[in-house]
Amino acid sequence: MVDTSIKKVQSDHSPTGSMGQKYLASGVGLAMRLWEELPVGETQESSSRDYETIGYVMHGRAELHLEGQIILLDAGDCWVVPKGASHSYTILETFTAVEATHPPAHVHGRDEVSPTS
């Protein structure tokens, strides 16, 4: 049987996660989240996650530090962070991006901030 359910998410009413991400639409195996207006200079500690991330920069600039590489992200760029890869971001210009995660980042505590993540 085919799933024919339809979901519409009004982002103004979307829940916000502990790292500032706004959770958008979510299916069984894929989810979207939005990072809005992250301030310049914000740097995360390096982490690895139990999901794959694909992102798109809407505006701003950031550095993605991924397994010893530094990738400059500008408006219009896309990126991939493989499941389990050690990574962090440094915001260079006020930054807004949308990401898709597989499996959904917010399910089963995958998106929780922890000292070992």
C-alpha distances in whole Angstrom, upper triangle without the diagonal:
4,7,9,12,15,18,22,24,28,30,33,31,29,31,33,33,36,37,37,34,32,28,26,22,20,16,15,17,19,22,25,28,32,35,38,41,42,46,48,49,46,45,43,44,42,39,36,32,29,27,28,29,29,31,33,36,37,40,43,44,43,44,41,43,40,42,45,44,45,43,44,41,42,40,38,37,34,34,32,33,31,30,33,36,39,39,41,42,45,45,47,47,45,41,38,35,31,29,26,25,23,22,22,26,26,24,26,29,29,31,34,37,39,42,41,38
4,6,9,12,15,19,21,25,27,30,29,27,28,31,31,34,35,34,31,29,25,23,19,17,14,13,15,17,19,22,25,28,32,34,38,39,43,45,46,43,43,40,41,40,37,34,30,28,25,25,26,26,28,30,33,33,37,40,41,40,41,38,40,38,39,43,42,42,40,41,38,39,37,34,34,31,31,29,30,29,28,32,34,37,37,38,39,42,42,44,44,42,38,35,32,28,26,23,22,20,20,20,24,25,23,25,28,27,29,32,35,38,41,39,36
4,6,9,12,15,18,22,23,26,25,23,25,27,28,31,32,31,28,25,22,19,16,14,11,11,13,15,16,19,22,25,29,31,35,36,40,42,43,40,40,38,39,38,35,32,28,26,23,24,24,24,26,28,31,31,35,37,38,38,39,36,38,36,38,41,40,41,38,39,36,37,35,33,32,29,30,28,29,28,27,30,32,35,35,36,36,40,39,42,41,39,35,32,29,25,24,20,20,19,18,18,21,21,20,22,25,25,26,29,33,35,38,37,34
4,6,10,13,16,20,22,25,24,22,24,27,28,32,32,31,28,25,22,19,15,14,12,13,15,16,17,19,22,25,29,31,34,36,39,42,44,41,41,39,40,39,36,34,30,28,25,26,26,25,26,27,31,30,34,37,38,38,39,37,39,38,40,43,42,42,39,39,36,37,34,32,32,30,30,29,30,30,29,32,34,37,36,37,37,40,39,42,41,38,35,31,29,25,24,21,22,20,20,19,23,23,22,25,27,27,28,31,34,37,40,39,36
4,7,10,13,17,19,22,20,19,21,24,25,29,30,28,25,22,19,16,13,12,10,12,14,15,15,17,20,23,26,28,32,33,37,40,41,38,39,37,38,37,34,32,29,27,24,25,24,24,25,26,29,29,32,35,36,36,38,36,38,37,39,42,41,40,38,38,35,35,33,31,31,29,29,28,29,29,28,31,33,36,35,36,35,38,37,40,39,36,33,29,27,23,22,20,20,19,19,18,21,20,19,22,25,25,25,28,32,34,38,37,34
4,7,10,13,16,19,17,17,19,22,23,27,28,26,23,20,17,14,10,11,10,13,15,14,14,15,18,20,24,25,29,31,34,37,39,36,37,35,37,36,34,32,28,27,24,24,23,23,23,24,26,26,29,32,34,34,36,34,36,35,38,41,39,39,36,36,33,33,30,28,29,27,28,27,28,29,28,31,33,35,34,34,34,36,35,37,36,33,30,26,24,21,20,18,19,19,19,17,20,20,20,23,25,25,25,28,31,34,37,37,33
4,6,10,12,15,14,13,15,18,20,24,24,23,20,16,13,10,7,9,9,12,14,13,12,13,15,17,21,22,26,27,31,34,36,33,33,32,34,34,31,30,26,25,22,23,21,21,21,22,24,23,26,29,31,31,33,31,34,33,36,39,37,37,34,34,30,30,28,27,27,25,26,26,26,27,26,29,31,33,31,31,31,33,32,34,33,30,27,23,21,18,18,16,17,18,18,15,18,17,17,21,22,22,22,25,28,31,34,34,31
4,7,9,12,11,11,14,17,19,23,24,21,18,15,13,9,7,10,11,15,17,15,13,12,14,15,19,20,23,25,29,32,34,31,32,31,33,33,31,30,27,26,24,23,22,21,21,21,22,21,24,27,29,30,32,31,34,33,36,39,37,36,33,33,29,29,26,25,26,24,26,26,27,28,27,30,31,33,31,31,30,32,30,33,31,28,25,21,20,17,17,16,18,19,20,17,19,18,19,23,24,23,22,25,28,31,35,35,31
4,6,9,8,7,11,13,16,20,20,18,15,11,9,6,6,9,12,15,17,15,12,11,11,12,16,16,20,22,25,28,31,28,29,28,30,31,29,28,25,25,22,22,20,20,19,19,20,19,22,25,27,27,29,28,31,31,34,37,35,34,31,31,27,27,24,23,25,23,24,24,25,27,26,29,30,31,29,28,27,29,27,30,28,25,22,18,17,14,15,15,17,19,19,16,17,16,17,21,21,21,20,22,25,28,32,32,29
4,6,6,7,10,13,16,20,20,17,15,11,10,8,9,12,15,19,20,18,15,13,12,12,15,15,18,21,24,27,29,27,29,28,31,31,30,29,27,27,24,24,22,21,20,20,20,18,21,23,26,27,29,29,32,32,35,38,36,34,32,31,27,26,24,23,25,24,25,26,27,29,28,31,31,32,30,29,27,29,27,29,27,23,21,17,17,15,17,17,19,21,22,18,19,18,20,23,23,23,21,23,26,29,33,33,30
4,5,5,8,10,13,17,17,14,11,8,8,6,9,12,16,19,20,17,13,11,10,9,12,11,15,17,20,23,26,23,25,24,27,28,27,27,24,25,22,22,20,19,17,17,17,15,18,20,23,23,26,25,28,29,32,34,33,31,29,27,24,23,21,21,22,21,23,23,24,26,26,28,29,29,27,25,24,25,23,25,23,20,17,14,14,12,14,15,17,20,20,17,17,16,19,22,21,21,19,21,23,26,30,30,27
4,6,9,10,14,17,17,14,13,9,10,10,12,16,19,22,23,20,17,14,13,11,13,12,14,17,20,23,26,24,26,25,28,29,28,29,27,27,25,25,23,22,20,20,20,17,19,21,24,25,27,27,30,31,34,36,35,33,31,29,26,25,23,23,25,24,25,26,27,29,29,31,31,31,29,27,25,26,24,26,23,20,18,15,16,15,17,18,20,23,24,20,20,18,21,24,23,23,21,22,24,27,30,32,29
4,7,9,13,16,17,14,13,9,10,9,12,14,18,21,22,20,16,14,13,13,15,14,17,19,22,25,28,25,27,26,28,30,28,28,26,26,25,25,23,23,22,22,22,20,22,24,26,27,29,29,31,32,35,37,36,34,32,31,28,28,25,26,27,26,27,27,27,29,29,30,31,31,29,28,26,27,25,28,26,22,21,18,18,16,18,19,20,23,22,19,19,16,19,22,21,22,19,21,23,26,30,31,28
4,7,10,13,14,12,10,6,6,6,9,11,15,18,19,16,13,11,9,10,12,12,16,17,20,24,26,23,24,23,25,26,25,25,22,23,21,22,19,20,19,19,20,18,20,22,24,24,27,26,28,29,32,34,33,31,29,29,25,26,24,24,25,23,24,24,24,26,25,27,27,28,26,24,23,25,23,26,24,21,19,16,16,14,15,15,16,19,19,15,15,13,15,18,18,18,16,17,19,23,26,27,24
4,7,10,12,10,8,6,6,8,11,12,15,18,19,17,13,12,10,11,12,13,16,17,20,23,25,21,23,21,23,24,22,23,20,21,20,21,19,20,19,20,21,20,22,23,25,24,26,25,27,28,30,33,32,31,29,29,26,26,25,26,26,24,24,24,23,25,24,25,26,26,24,23,22,24,23,26,25,21,19,17,16,15,15,16,16,19,18,14,13,11,13,16,15,16,13,14,16,20,23,25,22
4,7,8,6,6,4,6,9,13,14,17,19,20,17,14,12,9,9,10,11,14,14,17,20,21,18,19,17,20,21,20,20,18,19,19,20,18,19,18,19,19,19,20,21,22,21,23,22,24,25,28,30,29,28,27,26,23,24,23,24,24,23,22,22,21,23,22,23,24,23,21,20,19,20,19,23,22,19,17,15,15,14,14,15,16,18,18,15,13,10,14,16,14,15,11,12,14,17,20,22,19
4,6,5,5,6,7,11,14,14,17,19,19,17,13,12,10,10,10,12,15,14,17,20,20,17,17,15,17,18,16,17,15,16,16,18,16,18,17,19,19,20,21,21,22,20,22,20,22,22,25,27,27,26,25,25,23,24,23,24,24,22,21,21,19,21,19,20,21,20,19,17,17,19,19,22,22,19,17,15,15,14,14,15,14,17,16,13,10,8,12,13,11,11,8,8,10,13,17,18,16
4,6,7,10,11,15,18,17,21,22,21,20,16,16,13,13,12,14,16,14,16,19,19,15,15,13,14,16,15,16,15,17,17,19,17,20,19,21,21,22,22,22,22,20,21,20,21,22,24,26,26,25,25,25,23,25,25,26,25,24,22,22,20,22,20,20,21,19,18,16,16,18,18,22,22,19,18,17,17,16,16,17,16,19,18,15,12,10,14,14,11,12,8,7,7,11,14,16,14
4,6,9,11,15,18,18,21,22,21,19,16,15,11,11,9,11,13,11,13,15,15,12,12,10,12,14,13,14,14,16,16,17,15,17,16,18,18,19,19,18,18,16,17,16,18,19,21,23,23,22,21,21,20,21,21,23,22,21,19,19,17,19,18,18,18,17,15,13,12,14,14,18,18,16,14,14,14,14,14,16,15,18,18,15,12,11,15,16,13,12,9,8,7,11,14,15,13
4,7,10,13,16,17,21,23,22,19,16,14,10,9,7,8,10,9,11,15,15,12,13,12,15,17,16,17,16,19,18,19,16,18,16,17,16,16,17,17,17,16,18,17,19,21,24,25,25,23,22,21,19,20,20,22,21,20,20,20,19,21,21,21,21,20,17,15,14,15,14,17,17,14,12,12,12,13,13,16,16,19,19,16,13,13,16,18,15,15,11,11,11,15,17,19,17
4,6,9,13,14,17,19,19,16,12,10,6,6,5,8,11,10,13,16,17,14,15,13,16,17,16,17,15,17,15,16,13,14,13,14,14,15,16,16,17,16,18,17,19,20,23,25,24,22,21,21,18,19,18,19,19,18,17,17,16,19,18,19,19,19,17,15,14,15,15,18,17,15,12,10,10,9,10,12,12,16,16,13,11,10,14,16,14,13,10,11,12,16,19,20,17
4,6,10,12,15,18,18,15,11,9,5,5,6,8,11,12,15,19,20,17,18,17,20,21,19,20,17,19,17,17,15,15,14,15,15,15,16,17,19,18,21,20,22,23,26,28,27,25,24,23,20,21,19,20,20,19,19,19,19,21,20,22,22,22,20,18,17,19,17,21,19,16,14,11,11,9,10,12,13,16,17,13,12,11,14,17,15,15,12,14,15,19,22,23,20
4,7,8,12,14,14,12,8,6,4,6,9,11,15,15,19,22,23,20,21,19,21,22,20,19,17,17,15,16,14,15,14,15,16,16,19,20,21,21,22,21,23,23,26,29,28,27,25,25,22,22,21,21,21,19,19,19,18,20,19,21,22,22,21,20,19,21,20,23,22,20,17,14,12,10,10,10,11,14,14,10,9,8,11,15,14,13,11,13,15,19,22,23,20
4,7,10,13,14,11,7,5,5,7,11,12,16,17,21,24,25,23,23,22,24,24,22,22,19,19,17,17,14,14,14,14,16,15,18,20,22,22,24,22,25,25,28,30,29,28,26,25,22,22,20,20,20,18,19,19,19,21,20,23,24,24,23,22,21,23,22,25,23,21,18,14,12,9,10,10,11,14,14,11,11,11,13,17,17,16,14,17,19,23,26,26,23
4,7,10,11,9,6,6,8,10,14,16,20,21,24,27,29,26,26,25,27,26,24,23,20,19,16,16,15,15,15,16,18,18,21,23,25,24,26,24,27,26,29,32,31,30,27,27,24,24,22,21,21,19,20,19,20,21,20,23,24,26,24,24,23,26,25,28,26,24,21,17,15,11,11,10,11,13,13,10,12,11,13,17,17,17,15,18,21,24,28,28,24
4,7,8,6,4,6,9,12,16,18,22,22,26,29,30,27,27,25,26,25,23,21,18,17,14,15,14,14,15,17,20,20,23,25,26,25,27,25,27,26,28,31,30,30,28,28,25,26,24,23,23,20,20,19,19,19,18,21,23,24,23,24,24,27,26,29,28,26,23,19,17,13,12,9,9,10,10,7,10,9,10,14,15,14,14,17,20,23,26,26,22
4,6,5,6,9,12,16,19,22,25,26,30,32,33,30,30,27,28,27,24,22,19,17,14,15,15,16,17,19,22,23,26,28,29,28,29,27,28,27,29,32,31,31,29,30,27,28,27,25,24,21,21,20,20,20,18,21,23,26,25,26,26,29,29,32,31,29,26,22,20,16,14,11,10,10,9,8,11,11,11,14,16,15,16,19,22,25,28,27,24
4,6,8,12,15,18,21,24,28,28,32,34,35,31,31,28,29,27,24,22,18,16,13,15,15,17,19,21,25,25,29,31,31,30,30,28,29,27,29,32,32,32,30,31,29,30,29,27,27,23,22,20,20,19,17,20,23,25,25,26,27,31,31,34,34,32,28,25,22,19,16,13,11,9,8,7,11,11,10,12,15,14,16,19,22,24,28,26,23
4,7,11,14,17,20,24,27,27,30,32,33,30,29,26,27,25,22,19,16,13,10,11,12,14,16,19,22,24,27,29,29,27,28,25,26,24,25,29,28,29,27,29,26,28,27,25,24,20,19,17,17,16,14,17,19,22,22,24,25,28,29,32,32,30,27,24,20,17,14,10,8,6,5,6,10,11,10,13,15,13,15,18,21,23,26,25,21
4,7,10,14,17,20,24,23,27,29,30,27,26,24,25,23,20,18,15,13,10,10,10,11,13,15,19,20,23,25,25,24,25,22,24,22,24,27,26,26,24,26,23,24,23,22,21,17,16,14,15,14,13,17,18,21,20,22,22,25,26,28,28,27,23,20,17,13,10,7,6,5,5,5,8,10,10,14,15,13,14,17,20,22,25,24,21
4,7,10,14,17,20,20,24,26,27,24,24,22,23,22,19,18,14,14,11,11,10,11,12,14,17,18,21,23,23,22,23,21,23,22,24,27,26,26,24,24,21,23,21,20,19,16,16,15,15,15,14,17,19,21,20,20,20,23,23,26,26,24,20,17,14,11,8,5,5,7,7,5,7,8,10,13,14,12,12,15,18,21,24,23,20
4,7,10,13,17,17,21,23,24,22,22,20,22,21,19,18,15,15,12,12,10,10,9,11,14,14,17,19,20,19,21,19,21,21,24,26,25,24,22,22,19,20,18,17,17,14,14,14,14,16,16,19,19,21,19,19,18,21,20,23,22,20,17,14,11,7,6,4,6,9,10,8,9,10,12,16,16,14,13,16,18,21,24,24,20
4,7,10,13,14,17,20,21,18,19,17,20,20,18,17,15,16,13,13,10,11,9,11,12,13,15,17,18,17,19,17,20,20,23,25,24,23,21,21,17,18,17,17,17,14,14,14,15,17,17,19,19,20,18,17,16,18,17,20,20,17,14,11,9,6,5,7,8,12,13,10,9,9,13,16,15,14,11,14,16,19,22,22,19
4,6,10,11,14,17,19,16,17,16,19,20,19,19,17,19,16,15,12,12,10,10,10,10,12,14,15,15,17,17,20,20,23,25,24,22,20,19,16,16,14,15,15,14,14,15,16,19,19,21,21,21,18,17,15,17,15,18,16,14,11,7,6,5,6,9,11,15,16,13,12,13,16,19,18,16,13,16,17,21,23,24,20
4,7,7,11,13,15,13,14,13,17,18,17,18,17,19,17,16,13,13,10,10,10,10,11,11,13,12,15,14,17,19,22,24,22,20,18,17,14,14,13,15,15,14,14,16,16,19,19,21,20,19,16,14,12,13,12,14,13,11,8,5,5,6,8,11,13,17,18,16,14,14,18,21,19,17,14,16,16,19,22,22,19
4,6,9,12,15,13,15,15,19,20,20,22,21,23,21,20,17,16,13,12,10,9,9,10,13,13,16,17,20,21,25,26,25,22,20,18,15,15,13,15,16,16,17,19,19,22,23,24,23,23,19,17,14,14,12,14,12,9,7,5,7,9,11,15,17,21,22,19,17,17,21,24,22,21,17,19,19,22,24,26,22
4,6,9,12,11,14,15,19,21,21,23,23,25,24,23,19,19,15,14,11,10,9,8,11,12,15,17,20,22,25,26,24,21,20,17,15,14,13,16,17,17,18,20,21,24,25,26,25,24,20,17,14,13,10,12,9,5,5,5,9,11,14,18,20,24,25,22,20,21,24,27,24,23,20,21,20,23,25,27,24
4,7,9,7,10,11,15,17,18,20,20,23,22,21,18,18,15,14,12,12,10,9,10,10,13,14,17,19,23,23,22,19,18,16,14,14,14,17,17,17,17,19,19,22,23,24,22,21,17,14,11,10,7,10,8,5,5,7,9,12,14,18,19,23,24,22,19,20,23,25,23,21,18,19,17,20,22,23,21
4,6,6,10,12,16,18,20,22,23,26,25,24,21,21,18,17,14,14,12,10,10,10,13,15,17,20,24,24,22,19,19,16,15,15,15,19,19,20,20,22,21,25,26,26,24,22,19,15,12,10,7,8,7,5,7,10,13,16,18,21,23,26,28,25,22,23,27,29,25,24,21,21,19,22,23,25,22
4,6,9,12,15,18,20,23,24,27,26,25,22,22,19,18,15,15,12,9,9,9,11,14,16,19,22,22,21,17,17,14,14,14,15,18,18,20,20,22,21,25,26,26,24,22,18,14,11,8,5,5,5,5,8,11,14,17,19,23,24,28,29,27,24,25,29,31,28,26,23,23,21,23,24,25,23
4,6,10,13,15,18,21,22,26,26,25,22,22,20,20,17,18,15,12,11,9,11,13,14,18,21,20,19,16,16,14,14,15,17,20,20,21,20,22,21,24,26,25,22,20,16,13,10,6,5,6,8,9,10,14,16,19,20,24,25,28,29,28,24,25,29,30,27,25,22,22,19,21,21,23,21
4,7,10,13,15,18,19,23,23,22,20,20,18,18,16,17,16,13,12,10,11,12,13,16,19,19,19,16,16,15,15,16,17,20,19,20,19,20,19,22,23,22,20,18,14,10,8,6,5,8,10,9,10,13,14,17,18,21,22,25,26,24,21,22,25,27,23,22,18,18,16,18,18,20,18
4,7,9,12,15,17,20,21,20,18,19,17,18,17,19,17,15,13,10,9,10,10,13,16,16,16,13,14,14,14,16,18,21,19,19,18,18,17,20,20,19,17,14,11,7,6,4,6,10,12,12,12,15,15,18,18,21,21,24,25,23,20,21,24,25,22,20,17,17,14,16,15,17,15
4,6,8,12,13,17,17,18,16,18,16,18,17,20,19,17,15,12,11,10,10,12,14,15,15,14,15,15,15,18,20,22,20,19,17,17,15,17,17,16,14,12,9,5,6,7,9,13,15,15,14,15,15,17,17,19,18,21,22,21,17,18,21,22,19,17,14,14,11,12,12,13,11
4,6,10,13,16,17,18,17,19,19,21,20,23,22,20,18,14,13,12,10,12,13,14,15,14,16,17,18,21,23,25,22,21,19,18,15,17,17,15,13,10,8,6,8,10,13,16,18,18,17,19,19,20,19,21,19,22,22,21,18,19,22,22,18,16,14,13,10,11,9,10,9
4,7,10,14,15,15,15,17,17,20,20,23,23,21,18,15,12,10,8,9,10,11,12,13,14,16,17,20,23,24,21,20,17,16,12,14,14,12,10,6,5,5,8,11,14,17,20,20,18,20,19,20,18,19,18,20,20,20,17,19,21,21,18,15,14,14,11,11,10,10,8
4,7,10,12,13,13,16,17,20,20,23,24,22,20,17,15,12,10,10,10,13,14,15,16,18,18,22,24,25,22,20,16,15,11,12,11,9,8,5,6,7,10,13,16,19,22,22,19,20,19,19,17,17,15,17,17,17,14,16,18,17,15,12,11,11,9,9,9,8,5
4,7,9,10,11,14,16,19,20,24,25,24,22,18,16,13,12,10,10,13,15,16,17,19,19,23,24,25,22,19,16,13,9,9,7,5,5,5,6,9,12,16,18,22,24,24,21,21,19,19,16,16,13,14,14,15,12,15,16,16,13,10,10,11,11,11,11,9,5
4,5,8,9,13,15,18,20,23,24,24,22,19,18,15,14,12,13,16,17,18,18,21,20,23,24,24,22,19,15,13,9,9,6,5,7,8,9,11,14,17,20,23,25,24,21,21,18,17,14,13,10,11,11,11,8,11,12,12,10,7,8,9,10,11,12,10,7
4,7,10,14,16,20,22,25,27,27,25,22,21,18,17,15,15,19,20,21,21,24,23,26,26,26,23,20,17,14,11,9,6,6,9,11,12,15,17,21,23,26,28,27,24,23,20,18,15,13,10,9,8,10,8,11,11,10,10,6,9,11,12,13,15,12,9
4,7,10,13,17,19,22,24,25,23,21,20,17,17,15,16,19,19,20,20,22,20,23,24,23,20,17,14,11,9,7,5,7,9,12,13,15,17,20,22,25,26,25,22,21,18,15,12,10,6,5,6,7,6,10,10,11,11,8,9,12,14,15,17,15,12
4,7,10,14,17,20,22,22,21,19,18,15,15,13,14,18,17,18,17,19,18,20,21,20,17,14,11,7,6,5,4,8,9,12,12,14,16,19,21,24,25,24,21,19,16,14,10,8,6,5,7,9,9,12,13,15,15,11,12,15,16,18,20,18,14
4,6,10,13,16,18,19,18,16,15,12,14,12,14,18,17,17,15,16,14,17,17,16,14,10,8,6,5,7,7,10,10,12,11,13,13,17,18,20,21,21,17,15,12,10,7,6,5,7,9,9,9,12,14,16,16,12,12,15,16,18,20,19,15
4,7,10,13,16,17,16,15,15,12,15,13,16,19,17,16,14,15,13,15,15,13,11,7,6,4,6,9,10,13,13,15,13,14,14,17,17,20,20,20,16,14,10,9,6,5,7,9,12,12,12,15,17,20,19,16,15,18,19,22,24,22,18
4,7,10,12,13,13,12,13,11,14,14,17,19,17,16,13,13,10,12,11,10,8,5,5,7,9,12,14,16,15,16,14,14,12,15,15,17,17,16,12,10,7,6,4,6,9,12,14,14,13,16,19,21,20,17,16,19,19,22,24,23,20
4,6,9,11,11,12,13,12,16,16,20,21,19,17,13,13,9,9,8,7,6,4,7,9,12,15,17,20,18,19,16,16,14,16,14,16,15,15,11,9,6,5,6,9,12,15,18,17,16,19,22,25,24,21,19,22,22,25,27,27,23
4,6,7,8,9,11,12,16,17,20,21,18,16,13,11,7,6,5,5,6,6,9,12,14,17,20,22,20,20,17,15,13,14,12,13,11,11,8,6,4,7,9,12,15,18,21,19,19,21,24,27,25,23,20,23,23,26,27,27,24
4,7,9,11,15,15,19,20,24,25,22,19,16,14,10,8,5,6,8,10,12,15,17,21,23,25,23,23,20,19,16,16,13,14,12,11,8,5,5,7,10,14,17,20,23,21,20,22,25,28,27,24,22,24,25,28,30,30,26
4,7,10,13,15,19,21,24,25,22,19,16,13,10,7,5,7,9,12,14,17,19,23,25,26,24,24,21,18,15,14,11,11,9,8,6,5,7,10,13,17,20,23,26,24,23,24,27,30,29,26,23,26,25,28,30,30,27
4,7,11,13,17,19,23,23,20,17,14,11,8,6,6,9,10,13,14,18,19,23,25,26,24,23,19,16,13,11,8,7,5,5,4,6,9,12,15,18,21,25,27,25,23,25,28,31,29,27,23,25,24,27,28,29,26
4,7,10,13,16,19,19,16,13,11,7,5,5,7,10,10,12,13,16,17,21,23,24,21,20,16,14,10,9,6,5,5,7,6,9,10,13,15,19,21,24,26,25,23,25,28,31,28,26,23,25,23,26,27,27,24
4,6,10,12,16,16,13,10,8,6,5,7,9,12,11,12,11,14,14,18,20,21,18,17,13,10,7,6,4,5,7,9,7,10,10,13,14,18,19,22,24,23,21,23,26,28,26,23,20,22,21,23,23,24,21
4,6,9,13,12,10,6,6,5,6,9,12,14,12,12,11,13,13,16,19,19,15,14,10,8,6,5,7,7,10,12,11,13,13,15,16,18,19,22,24,24,21,24,27,28,26,23,21,22,20,22,22,22,19
4,6,10,10,8,6,5,6,7,11,14,15,12,11,9,10,9,13,15,15,12,11,7,6,5,7,9,11,13,15,12,14,13,15,14,16,16,19,21,21,18,21,24,25,23,20,18,20,18,20,20,19,17
4,7,7,6,5,6,9,11,14,17,18,15,14,12,12,10,13,15,14,10,8,5,5,6,8,11,13,16,18,16,17,16,18,17,19,18,20,22,22,20,22,25,26,23,20,19,20,18,19,18,17,15
4,6,5,6,8,11,12,16,19,19,16,14,11,10,8,9,12,11,7,6,4,7,9,11,14,16,19,20,18,19,17,18,16,17,17,18,20,21,18,21,23,24,22,19,18,20,18,19,18,17,14
4,6,9,11,14,16,20,22,23,19,17,14,12,10,10,12,10,6,5,6,9,12,14,18,20,23,24,22,23,21,22,19,20,19,20,21,22,20,23,25,25,23,20,19,21,19,19,18,16,14
4,7,10,13,16,19,23,23,20,19,15,15,13,14,16,14,10,9,8,10,12,14,17,19,22,24,22,24,22,24,22,23,22,23,25,26,23,26,28,28,26,23,22,23,22,21,20,18,17
4,6,10,13,16,20,20,16,16,13,13,12,13,16,15,11,10,9,11,12,13,16,17,20,22,20,22,20,22,20,21,21,22,24,25,23,26,29,29,27,24,23,24,23,23,22,21,19
4,7,10,13,17,18,14,14,12,13,12,15,18,17,13,12,10,10,9,10,13,13,16,18,17,19,18,20,19,21,21,23,25,25,23,26,29,30,28,24,23,24,23,23,23,22,20
4,6,10,13,14,10,11,9,11,11,14,17,18,14,13,11,11,10,10,12,12,15,17,15,16,15,17,16,19,19,21,24,24,22,25,28,29,28,24,22,24,23,25,24,24,21
4,7,10,12,9,10,10,13,14,17,20,21,17,16,13,12,10,10,10,9,11,14,12,14,14,16,16,19,20,23,25,25,24,26,29,31,29,26,24,26,24,26,26,26,23
4,7,8,6,8,8,11,13,16,19,20,18,17,14,13,10,10,9,9,10,12,10,11,10,13,13,16,18,21,23,23,21,24,27,29,27,24,22,24,23,26,26,26,23
4,6,6,9,10,14,16,20,23,24,21,21,17,16,13,12,11,10,9,11,9,10,10,13,15,18,20,23,26,25,24,26,29,32,30,27,24,27,26,28,29,29,26
4,6,9,12,15,18,21,24,26,23,23,20,18,15,15,13,12,10,11,9,9,9,11,14,17,20,23,25,24,23,25,29,31,30,27,25,27,27,30,31,31,28
4,7,10,14,17,20,23,25,23,24,20,20,17,17,16,15,14,14,12,11,10,11,13,15,19,21,24,23,23,25,28,31,30,27,25,28,28,31,32,32,28
4,7,11,14,17,20,22,19,20,17,17,14,15,14,14,14,15,12,12,10,11,12,14,17,19,22,22,21,24,27,29,28,25,23,26,26,29,30,29,26
4,7,10,13,16,19,17,18,15,16,14,16,15,16,16,17,13,12,9,10,9,11,13,16,19,19,18,21,24,26,25,22,21,24,24,26,28,27,23
4,7,10,13,15,13,14,12,13,12,14,15,16,17,18,14,14,11,11,9,11,12,14,17,17,16,20,22,24,23,20,18,22,22,24,25,24,20
4,6,9,12,10,12,11,13,13,16,17,19,20,20,17,16,13,12,9,10,10,11,14,15,14,18,20,22,21,17,17,20,20,22,23,21,18
4,7,8,7,9,8,10,11,15,17,19,21,21,18,17,14,13,10,11,10,11,13,14,13,16,18,19,18,15,14,17,17,19,20,18,14
4,6,6,9,10,13,15,18,20,23,24,25,21,21,17,16,13,12,10,10,12,14,13,17,18,19,18,14,15,18,18,19,20,18,14
4,6,9,10,14,16,20,22,25,26,26,23,22,19,17,14,12,9,9,10,12,11,14,15,15,15,11,12,15,16,17,18,15,12
4,7,9,12,16,19,22,25,27,27,24,23,21,20,16,16,13,12,12,14,13,16,16,16,15,11,13,14,15,15,15,12,10
4,6,10,13,16,19,22,24,25,22,22,19,19,16,16,14,14,15,16,14,18,19,19,18,14,14,16,16,16,16,13,11
4,7,11,14,17,20,23,23,21,21,19,20,17,18,16,16,17,18,16,19,20,20,18,15,14,15,14,14,13,11,9
4,7,10,14,16,19,20,17,18,16,17,15,16,15,17,18,18,15,18,20,21,18,15,14,15,14,14,14,13,10
4,7,10,13,16,16,14,16,15,16,15,17,16,18,20,19,16,18,21,22,19,16,14,15,13,14,14,14,11
4,6,9,12,13,11,13,12,14,14,16,17,19,21,20,17,19,22,24,21,18,16,17,15,17,17,17,14
4,6,9,11,10,13,13,16,16,19,20,23,25,23,21,22,26,27,24,22,19,19,17,19,19,19,17
4,6,7,7,10,11,15,16,19,20,24,25,24,21,23,26,28,25,23,20,21,19,21,21,22,20
4,7,8,12,13,17,18,22,23,27,29,27,25,26,30,32,29,27,23,25,22,25,25,26,23
4,6,9,12,16,18,22,24,27,29,27,25,26,30,32,30,28,24,25,24,26,27,28,26
4,7,10,14,17,20,22,26,28,26,23,24,28,30,28,26,23,24,22,25,26,28,25
4,7,10,13,17,19,22,24,22,20,21,25,27,25,23,20,21,20,24,25,26,23
4,7,10,14,16,20,22,20,18,19,23,26,24,22,19,21,20,24,25,26,23
4,7,10,13,17,19,17,16,17,20,23,22,20,17,19,19,23,25,25,21
4,7,10,14,16,14,13,15,18,21,20,18,15,18,19,23,25,25,21
4,7,10,12,11,10,12,15,18,17,15,13,16,17,21,23,22,19
4,7,9,8,9,11,13,17,16,14,13,17,18,21,24,23,19
4,6,5,6,9,11,13,13,11,10,14,16,19,21,20,16
3,5,7,10,10,13,14,11,12,15,18,20,22,20,17
4,6,9,8,10,12,9,11,14,17,19,22,20,16
4,6,6,9,10,8,9,12,15,18,21,20,16
4,6,8,8,5,5,9,12,14,17,16,13
4,7,6,6,5,8,11,14,17,17,14
4,6,6,8,10,13,15,19,18,15
4,6,8,9,13,14,17,16,14
4,5,5,9,10,14,13,11
4,6,9,10,13,12,9
4,7,9,13,12,9
4,6,10,11,8
4,7,9,7
4,5,5
4,6
4
